[in-house]
Amino acid sequence: MTDFAIELAGISKRFGAVQANRDVTMHIAKGSIHGIIGENGAGKSTLMSILYGYYQADEGSIRVHGREARIRNSQEAIRLGIGMVHQHFMLVDTFTVLENIVLGAEGGLLLKQGLEQARAHLLQLNRDYSLEVDPDALVGELGVGLQQRVEILKALYRGADVLILDEPTAVLTPQEADHLFCILRALREQGKTVILITHKLREVMDITDAVSVMRAGTVVGNVRTADVDKEKLADLMVGRKVSLKVDKAERTPGAAVLEVRGLSLTDARGVKLLDGLDFQVRAGEIVGIAGVSGNGQSELLEVLAGMVEPTSGEIRYHGKDLLQEKSSQPRAALYRQKGIAHVPEDRSREGLVKSFPMFENAILGYHNDKTISRRGLFSRQALLARTRDFIRQFDIRPDNAQLRVGLLSGGNQQKVVLAREIHANPDLLLIGQPTRGVDIGAIEFIHRRLVELRDAGKAILLVSVELEEILALSDRILVMAGGQISGEVAAKEADTVSLGLLMGGHKQ
């Protein structure tokens, strides 16, 4: 028997003109947490999809626990003890946790008997790995952190010895990520093998035993985590020196572009989601909003972007209250015309149409632009030219303007949204989670572009659950807790301890 749970040798995979994997060789030790890192589009998810049976390799071989395996579909992967938790969860919202876990593995004709056996097994798994999930809870009512635990339970219930997690912390708060890592360590202690696809170097250093670095479809390094640091991994990922620090000079902000006064939002149940917010964002500054996810930041962005009508308050833009303006078109469209751009937190749901090609997504919200349309008819050549310009400026991969945007990696999808909104030359940029699911090279690029916009006199309101990002980019930091602003701190005077207290609801 081998000491390796998984051995990949010479794996290659091509999709048309795109070479996703090229001669990949990788050995993953039993009972370890093995990180796979690389830029967006480096071939990480494709490689793991081959291991899980979604794709078939064009060349190469796979060995599972020392035995050669031909994995033609996910059912064969599961029979071999391989489970996968995808970045976008594969759950039925209207089913309970228990029903989701047994779906497809009901255990015979008598569903009741199968459910009773599954409940006992599920409770044991809950205890063994401290997953803390209620079997009878509706999945659609759970937060993303708990939904992810349901996916892990589903894989363990099916007997997974090797668990693949694809960007597992992309949608988690820092606290949820810490709990996930406790679960992964427990899995390792029980002899399970964990493969972690990620771009977050801090997580790699904290949780993994070994790391494989991929670039342009190939493996450029297999290293023990203890033998490297974040800077070395970043250089391997990108193929050049990467600055992990945001360089920005001190700025003197100009006049207020956005002024929010007494802004409140109450939902249909009478719950106050926003409670009397007062703040301003001036030209030439980045104001960061910090807070644990679910404390009103998302609703604030939606109100300011014109997607949701507030219950009360004022939104003054260049001195005029936007809420008093009458228009036959939706508020979101009116705000865009006035120079308010919006990069939504959830690019898949609110920023893109994944079934559309890249060149059509590149004009969403700006389709009345006279440079690309005349009398309601679009110039295909103008759309393609604009998108190719975006591809060049933002290094979007692959460089095919006609490719369906849903086929791009998450980070490259984010670049499409950013390129579209920045191209509009807005006076005010509302940006939510700018680097969610984005690799280190793209993070460096996005941060640099945001600082350039600030230096060009633009007003930027930034929402991020990444405290490091808020601290690095912001000139001023507002902290939200319970739908209120619990404090304001100058970025150069802020630290994670003081921000953490404010995030917990302690008033300044």
Long-range contacts (C-beta under 8 A, 24 or more apart in sequence): 1-65, 1-66, 2-63, 2-65, 2-66, 3-29, 3-30, 4-28, 4-29, 4-30, 4-63, 4-65, 4-66, 5-29, 5-30, 5-31, 5-32, 5-64, 5-65, 5-161, 5-162, 5-193, 6-51, 6-62, 6-63, 6-64, 6-162, 6-193, 6-195, 7-62, 7-63, 7-66, 8-47, 8-51, 8-60, 8-61, 8-62, 9-60, 9-61, 9-62, 9-63, 10-59, 10-60, 10-61, 11-47, 11-50, 11-57, 11-59, 11-60, 11-61, 11-62, 12-57, 12-58, 12-59, 12-60, 13-43, 13-46, 13-47, 13-50, 13-55, 13-57, 13-58, 14-58, 17-398, 17-400, 18-398, 19-217, 20-46, 20-217, 21-46, 21-47, 21-50, 21-57, 21-217, 21-218, 22-216, 22-217, 22-218, 23-59, 23-60, 23-218, 24-60, 24-214, 24-217, 24-218, 24-219, 25-219, 26-212, 26-219, 26-222, 27-222, 28-162, 28-193, 28-195, 28-210, 29-193, 29-209, 29-210, 30-65, 30-191, 30-193, 31-188, 31-191, 31-192, 31-193, 32-188, 32-193, 32-194, 32-209, 32-210, 33-184, 33-185, 33-188, 33-194, 33-196, 33-207, 33-208, 33-209, 34-193, 34-194, 34-195, 34-196, 34-208, 34-209, 34-210, 34-211, 34-212, 35-196, 35-197, 35-198, 35-204, 35-207, 35-208, 35-210, 35-211, 35-212, 35-225, 36-195, 36-196, 36-197, 36-198, 36-211, 36-212, 36-214, 37-197, 37-198, 37-199, 37-201, 37-204, 37-211, 37-212, 37-213, 37-214, 37-233, 37-237, 38-199, 38-213, 38-214, 38-215, 38-237, 38-439, 39-199, 39-215, 39-237, 39-238, 39-411, 39-439, 39-440, 39-441, 39-442, 40-199, 40-397, 40-409, 40-410, 40-411, 40-412, 40-437, 40-438, 40-439, 40-442, 41-397, 41-398, 41-408, 41-409, 41-411, 41-412, 42-214, 42-215, 42-216, 42-217, 42-237, 42-439, 43-214, 43-216, 43-217, 43-218, 44-166, 44-197, 44-214, 45-87, 45-166, 45-197, 45-409, 47-214, 48-84, 48-164, 48-166, 48-195, 48-197, 51-77, 51-82, 51-164, 52-77, 52-82, 52-84, 52-164, 53-77, 64-162, 65-161, 78-158, 78-159, 78-160, 81-159, 81-160, 81-161, 81-162, 82-160, 82-161, 82-162, 82-164, 83-154, 83-155, 83-156, 83-158, 83-160, 83-162, 83-163, 83-164, 84-155, 84-163, 84-164, 84-165, 84-166, 85-148, 85-151, 85-152, 85-155, 85-163, 85-164, 85-165, 85-166, 85-168, 86-151, 86-166, 87-166, 87-167, 87-168, 87-170, 87-410, 87-437, 88-348, 89-144, 89-147, 89-148, 89-150, 89-151, 90-151, 91-139, 91-147, 91-150, 91-151, 92-139, 93-138, 93-139, 93-140, 94-138, 94-139, 94-140, 95-138, 95-139, 96-135, 96-136, 96-137, 96-138, 96-139, 97-122, 97-133, 97-134, 97-135, 97-136, 97-137, 97-139, 97-142, 97-150, 97-153, 98-122, 98-135, 98-136, 100-139, 100-150, 100-154, 101-135, 101-150, 101-153, 101-154, 101-157, 102-157, 105-157, 105-158, 118-157, 121-157, 122-153, 122-157, 125-153, 125-156, 125-157, 126-153, 128-186, 128-190, 129-156, 129-183, 129-186, 129-187, 129-190, 130-182, 130-183, 130-186, 131-183, 143-176, 143-294, 144-171, 144-172, 144-176, 145-172, 145-173, 145-176, 145-179, 145-180, 148-172, 148-176, 148-180, 149-180, 149-183, 152-183, 160-192, 161-191, 161-192, 161-193, 162-192, 162-193, 162-194, 162-195, 163-187, 163-192, 163-193, 163-194, 163-195, 164-195, 164-197, 165-194, 165-195, 165-196, 165-197, 166-197, 167-197, 167-198, 167-199, 167-410, 167-437, 168-196, 168-198, 169-198, 169-200, 169-203, 170-410, 170-436, 170-437, 171-436, 173-292, 173-293, 173-465, 174-465, 174-466, 174-467, 175-292, 177-203, 181-206, 181-207, 199-237, 199-411, 199-437, 199-438, 199-439, 199-440, 199-443, 201-230, 201-233, 201-234, 201-244, 201-440, 202-230, 202-468, 204-230, 204-233, 205-229, 205-230, 205-233, 213-237, 215-239, 234-440, 237-439, 237-440, 237-441, 238-440, 238-441, 242-440, 242-441, 242-444, 243-444, 244-440, 244-444, 245-472, 246-447, 246-448, 246-451, 246-472, 246-473, 247-451, 248-451, 248-454, 248-455, 248-473, 249-455, 251-284, 251-285, 251-454, 251-455, 251-475, 252-284, 253-282, 253-283, 253-284, 253-285, 253-475, 254-282, 254-283, 254-284, 254-457, 255-282, 255-283, 256-280, 256-281, 256-282, 256-283, 256-316, 256-319, 257-281, 257-282, 257-283, 257-317, 257-318, 257-427, 257-428, 257-459, 258-304, 258-315, 258-316, 258-317, 258-428, 258-459, 258-461, 259-314, 259-315, 259-316, 259-319, 260-304, 260-313, 260-314, 260-315, 260-316, 261-313, 261-314, 261-316, 262-312, 262-313, 262-314, 263-300, 263-303, 263-310, 263-312, 263-313, 263-314, 263-315, 264-310, 264-311, 264-312, 264-313, 265-296, 265-299, 265-303, 265-308, 265-310, 265-311, 265-483, 266-311, 272-483, 273-299, 273-483, 274-299, 274-300, 274-303, 274-310, 274-483, 275-482, 275-483, 275-484, 276-313, 276-484, 277-313, 277-484, 277-485, 278-485, 279-478, 279-485, 279-488, 281-428, 281-459, 281-460, 281-461, 282-459, 283-427, 283-457, 283-458, 283-459, 284-454, 284-455, 284-457, 284-458, 284-459, 285-454, 285-459, 285-460, 285-475, 285-476, 286-450, 286-451, 286-454, 286-460, 286-462, 286-473, 286-474, 286-475, 287-459, 287-460, 287-461, 287-462, 287-474, 287-475, 287-476, 287-477, 287-478, 288-462, 288-463, 288-464, 288-470, 288-471, 288-473, 288-474, 288-476, 288-477, 288-478, 288-491, 289-461, 289-462, 289-463, 289-464, 289-470, 289-477, 289-478, 289-479, 289-480, 290-464, 290-467, 290-470, 290-477, 290-478, 290-479, 290-480, 290-499, 290-502, 290-503, 291-465, 291-479, 291-480, 291-481, 291-503, 292-465, 292-481, 292-503, 293-465, 295-480, 295-481, 295-482, 295-483, 295-503, 296-480, 296-482, 296-483, 296-484, 297-432, 297-463, 297-480, 298-345, 298-432, 298-463, 299-483, 300-463, 300-480, 301-342, 301-344, 301-345, 301-430, 301-432, 301-461, 301-463, 304-340, 304-342, 304-430, 304-461, 305-332, 305-335, 305-340, 305-342, 305-344, 305-430, 306-330, 306-331, 306-332, 306-333, 306-334, 306-335, 306-340, 307-331, 307-332, 307-350, 317-428, 318-427, 332-365, 333-365, 336-365, 336-366, 336-424, 339-424, 339-425, 339-426, 339-427, 339-428, 340-426, 340-427, 340-428, 340-430, 341-421, 341-422, 341-424, 341-426, 341-428, 341-429, 341-430, 342-421, 342-429, 342-430, 342-431, 343-417, 343-418, 343-421, 343-429, 343-430, 343-431, 343-432, 343-434, 344-417, 344-432, 345-432, 345-433, 345-436, 345-463, 347-410, 347-413, 347-414, 347-417, 347-436, 348-413, 351-413, 351-417, 352-405, 352-406, 352-413, 352-416, 352-417, 353-405, 354-404, 354-405, 354-406, 355-404, 355-406, 356-404, 356-405, 357-401, 357-402, 357-403, 357-404, 357-405, 358-387, 358-391, 358-396, 358-400, 358-401, 358-402, 358-403, 358-404, 358-405, 358-408, 358-416, 359-383, 359-384, 359-386, 359-387, 359-401, 359-402, 361-405, 361-416, 361-420, 362-386, 362-387, 362-390, 362-401, 362-416, 362-419, 362-420, 363-420, 364-420, 365-420, 366-420, 366-424, 386-423, 390-415, 390-416, 390-419, 390-420, 390-423, 393-419, 394-418, 394-419, 394-445, 395-442, 395-445, 410-436, 410-437, 410-438, 411-437, 411-438, 411-439, 411-442, 414-438, 414-442, 414-446, 415-442, 415-446, 418-446, 418-449, 422-449, 422-453, 426-458, 427-458, 427-459, 428-458, 428-459, 428-460, 428-461, 429-453, 429-458, 429-459, 429-460, 429-461, 430-461, 431-460, 431-461, 431-462, 431-463, 432-463, 432-464, 433-463, 433-464, 433-465, 433-466, 434-462, 434-464, 434-469, 435-464, 435-466, 435-469, 447-472, 447-473, 467-496, 467-499, 470-499, 471-495, 471-496, 471-499, 479-503, 481-505
